[in-house]
């Protein structure tokens, strides 16, 4: 009997399990095709792994705090290190601004200096000395515009796989987050089925949501981008699932530790989490007040306040990040600019949302069909003279929780995002999938009633349709975040690894090439103007042969002229005419 019950249970969950496995396998196949990195991805590795050294500065290879730790804290034994640390803390408490730590100076050079391959490896990888050093991660990100949780996870992966720089280190975190998100969508299918008059269709709803999101180009982009947006998406869906569960079970007045933990983690992952969290909290508070669930309301408010306090205590730098940092003031400035250019930004993010979910035609059709169904239901309710029941089992509260924060997040992100790119609305992709799955289930229910077909047949047709449509869209993925072709540049760096490299860049584009700089014996990071006006010519003139990497935006002819006229190189060999980042690579010889 027990064996039969287990078989029946596995038979029920098998379709859900297969859907999740299919999605994860497809996403894993996508990760295997990733060859290069966006500069922000390599910045993630540096913030996670460069020991007390958050930025690569050509005139200051070693940061002030990194130098202090290496020279004043690190000892030959753990006991000596602890003693040095105790003495430093005592000195700071006694002398404040005059302490050795706070008055310590970094080595800052007049012009860019050569950085060795070992130094570049230390920037983005972990060795035995700095493994699991989460204090370093914390200090690094306090100078960035992001909270620390994702960087700590990335540092953990790098600490386990030491000396390694690989897309899998970051993408594996995103794959785990995707797996959790898909499980949450299955859970939400069961939670929301009765809310939307889909009793008995919870598993079908969850499977459709999983396939819509897990096979979308949006999910693939989220997995491929080694930033915090995969974790952010997971935590937003988790927060919504907890809210739905507590709403249905009248549970906001008890056992709120999970709710608080998810809220704190979201806040410490990405500040855009506040868009979703605050909107969801506002909707929840309003409907709790409307339902006269006053005890739950006050307990809920208390839990949110506790979460805010914990988050700020753990990372107080968030206040300056949001209100006074360059990125924070830019976002607030965008919000304060009103409606100027807002229409264009909404349209741009709308196109991104459509492209990363099911495509513009299907998304537009889905929105239209959803609006018609909603208006029809409201009309029929009005004609029948039905009044909304204020009882505890009404499901409209959960519907408001689902739709309002999603719409509000889209409006805020469209206004405040610094760039018109998909990462800022990645948390919306699973919610759009859930809404479309709800629509398909409702349409399938109507089709079953009209045609007389069995529910299993209609459900199977919907699943097959989604697999085909999303599979074709996935096959036509535009290649964003794959950077295919970069492996050729890494192969060149490996082939010529016994030579030094001069990288002539504009902006901070050299971050994209850190994997190459880990190969060359040493690298000089200079702008075209710095190369032209350089005083230390001897270190370049002493090189008989040198690799020269010219970044986009740099005048190639002028750079070649400087290398010939100022530094005495007589010939150049083109090794790469145009890399994946637009780079040109030469070998210059005397």
C-alpha positions, 0 to 999 in steps of 0.5 A: 500500500505504501509502495503504491502511494509512493508510485502515485505521488511520483506519477503526479510530480513527474510532469513537473519534474520533467519540465524543470529538468528540461529547462535547467538542461537547456539553460546549462547548454546555454552556459556552455556556449558562453566564452567572454564577459561583459565588463560588469561581470568581470567587475563582479569577480574583482569585487568578490575576489580582489583582496581589499582592492575594489578597483583596478587603477593603472596608476595604483595597482595596489589599493591603500587598504590592500597595502595595509593588510599585506604589510601591517596585518598579515603575519607568518602565522595565524597568531601573529596576524591576530596580534597585528589585528588587535594592535591595529584596532587598539591604535584606531580606538586610541588615535582615531584619524591619526592612527596608522590605518587611517593615515596610511598611504597607497603607492600612487604613481605619476603615470600608469605602471606595468601590472604583472600577470600574477597581479591580474590573477589576484584581482579576479581569482582566489588562492589559499591566502584569501579564500573565504575572506568575506570581510574583504568582499564587504569592504570592496562593495562598500565603495560600489553601488551594490550590496554584498550578498551576490558578491559573497556567493561568487567569492564562495564559488571562487574559494571552492574552485581556487585559481579559476576564472570561468563562466560556470562559477557565476552562472552556476549560482544563477542556475541554482536560483533559476531552479528555485524560481521554477520550484516556486512557480510550481508552488504558486500554481497550486497557491493561485489555482483556486484564487482564479477559479482553476480548482484542480488545475494547480499542477497544470498552471505551475507547469505552464509557468515553468515552461514559459519562463524556464524556456524563455530567452529572458531566463537564458539571459538571466542565467548567462549574466554574472550579476545579481539579477538571477538571485534578485528574480528568485527572491522577488518570486519567493517574497510573493509566494510567502505573501500569497501563502500568508494571505490565504491562511491568515498568517501575517500575525505569526511565524514571519521569520521567513518573510523577514529573512527573504526581505533582508536578503533581497535588500542586500542583493540589489536595491531594485528589490525595493521597487517590488518589495515596497509596492507589494508591502503597500498593496498587502497593507491596504487589503489587510486594512480593507478586510479588517485584519488589523492584528495581521496588519500591525504584525506585518508592518512590524515585520517589515520594519524589523527587516528594514532595521536588520538590513541597514544594520548589516549594510549601513552604506546602503543609505549613501548608495541610494541617496548620495552615490553617483548611480543613486543620484542619477536614478533619483534624478531620473525619477524627478525628471517627470514625464520628459522622455518617459514614453520612449523609455516605456516603449523601449522597456516594453520591447525588451519585456516582450522580446525576453518573454514570448515575443511582441505579438504573443504578449500583446495578444495575451494582454488584450485577451486578459483585459477582455476576460477581466472586463467580461468578468466584471461586467457579468458580476455587475449584471448579476448584482454580485458584491465582493465578499469581504470574507477571509477566503476571497481571492481578489487580494492575491490577484492584486498582490500579483498584478499591482507590484509587477506593473509598478515595478515596470513603471519605476524601472522604466523611469529610474534605470540608468540604461535601457537594458534587460537586466533591470527588468529581469525580475519581471520575467517570471511574473509575466510567465505566471500571468500568461500561464494563468491566461492560458489555463483560463482559455483552456478551461473555456475551450474544454467547456465549449469543445467537450474535449478532455482536460488532459488533451487540452492541457497536453496541447498547451504544453506542446504549444509552449515547448514548440514556441519557446523552443524556437525562440530559444534557438533564435537567441540573439547571443546576448552575454555569450560573447562567442569568439572571445575564446580566440583572443584568449588563445592568442594571449596563451600563444604569446604569453611570454610577451608583455602587452600594451592595452590602449583604451578609452574609458574603462574598457580594459575590464573586458580583457582581464582574462587575457592580461592574466596570460601576458607577462605584464600589461601596461594600461594606458589611454592614447594620450598617456601613451603619447605623453609618457615620460617613462619611455625606457620601460617600453623601449627596452622591449624588442617585441610587444603585443598591442591591444587597441580598444574601440574608440582609440585612433589606431593610426595615431597609436601606431604612429606614436609607437613608431615615432616615440618608441622606435618600433619599425614593424607591426603584425596584425594578429586580430582585426576585430574581436568580439569587443571590437578590439584590434591586436598587433605584434610590434617589433623593432 
